[in-house]
């Protein structure tokens, strides 16, 4: 009979990283790649206020900013040290 707690004693198997994550790591290893990510997130308005008096413009701005935040969170998760370096480079321009 199998003990339902056997999983506690088995070796943990790490999943293979996604190709997308490997690609992001490759891009973030270079200064030019990090600068490109900052540029993309600037275009998305990741670090700006989304307010616009026109509701359609506000919705557009909020949607773009949301996409930028998704990208930022992905960078923080996949390569946190490169993300920190990118932010240092952004603010030391």
N, C-alpha and C positions, 0 to 999 in steps of 0.2 A: 504494500500500500504506500502511496506517495504522501509524504508529509507536506501540507500546504505552505509550511514555512521554509522549505528547502531553498527558495530563492534568496533567502538571507545569507546562505552559506556558499552560494555559487559566485563565480567570478563575474565581475561587472564587465559587460562588453560595450565599448564605446561605439556609437554609430559612426559610419564614414561621414566625413564632412561633405556638404553639398557642393557641387561644382560652382554654384553661385557664390558661396562663401569663400572658396579658394580663389575665385576671380577677384573678389573684393579685397582679399588680403594682398594679392599681387599688385593691384592698383594702389593700395594704401601704403605699400612699401616705399614708393618713390615720392619725392617732394612734389613733382609735377602732378602725380595722381592725387595727392592730398589737396593740392591747390585746385584741381579740377572739381573735386567733391565740394569744396567750399564754394566755388563759383556756381555749381548746380544748386546747392542749398540756398545761396543768395538769390538766384533767379526764382526759386520757389517761395522766397520770403519766409524761410524757416525761422529766422530770428527777428521778424518784424511784426508789427501790429497788423491785423487783417481788416480793421475797420474801414468801411467806405459808406458814405451816405446813401449811395445807390445799393439796394439790396442784392441786385445781380452781381455788381462788382464785389460786394462783400462776400457773397457765396463763392465766387471765383477765387478770390484771395484766400479764403479759408480752405478751399479744396487744395490749392497749390501748397499752402503752408502745411496742410496735413500730409501731403506726399513728401514734403521735405522732412517732416518729423519722423515719418516711417523710415526714410533713408538714414537719418541721423541715428535712430534707435538700432537699425541694422548694423551700422558702423560701430556703434558702442558695443554691441553684442559680439560681432565677429572679430574685431581687432581693436580692443580697448586701448592698447598702448599707442597704436598708430592714430587712433582718434584723438587721444590727448596731445600727441605731437602736432596733429593738424590744427587743433585749437590754439596751441602755443604759436604756431606759425601764422595763424590768422590774426592774432592780436599783437604780434610783433612786426607787422608789416611796416 
